Amino acid sequence: MPEENAVMKEAAVEKPEGTAIRQISVFLQNRVGALMALTKLLQDNSIEILGISMQDTTEMTLVRLILSDPESACLLFIERGIPYAECRIIVVELSESRHRLADCLSCLLAAELNIEFCYSLLIRPHDFPLLAIHCDDVDVGCDSLAKAGFQVLCQGDLSR
């Protein structure tokens, strides 16, 4: 019987529904105004930047983006010949009381997941900070965080 109860508890945990959040990575030339040009291109096509992270090297800059409309952005980048890559990413809501950063990281550590990178988002849909996390296994990360009571967002939560 204890095994059945454990299975029932696992089944009761709500998994985030909807489309997984897609991060788009763009490689920019290390030139003055390159980020502004990318931002303006997206803005002119009614695509909002919801999260951004930059990593600079001597020759190029890697810009990681979470966008309001990743599908349209990919089509735009193809049309313009802008090289990009995409991956699924976890976006989790943190709070000042129960679900803090340390709790989130502990949850992922308990699931034996390696965090490859993370960054905060520019928006706060429910007035709580959002953290984008890329780890070894996004599905296991989402499930672990949801089971621990964290609000894991989907693309629809961000695009509204």
Number of C-alpha atoms within 10 A of each C-alpha: 6 7 8 9 10 11 11 11 11 12 10 10 13 12 16 14 12 11 12 20 22 21 21 21 19 20 17 18 16 15 10 8 10 13 16 10 11 16 14 13 16 19 12 10 12 13 19 18 18 17 19 18 16 15 10 13 10 7 9 14 18 17 18 20 21 24 23 22 20 21 12 15 20 17 11 15 16 12 9 10 9 13 12 17 11 14 12 17 23 25 26 23 22 21 14 9 6 10 17 15 16 10 15 21 16 13 19 20 14 10 15 13 18 14 16 9 10 15 16 17 18 14 14 13 12 8 10 13 18 24 20 21 20 21 18 12 16 18 13 15 26 24 20 21 23 19 17 14 14 21 20 23 23 19 19 14 14 17 13 7
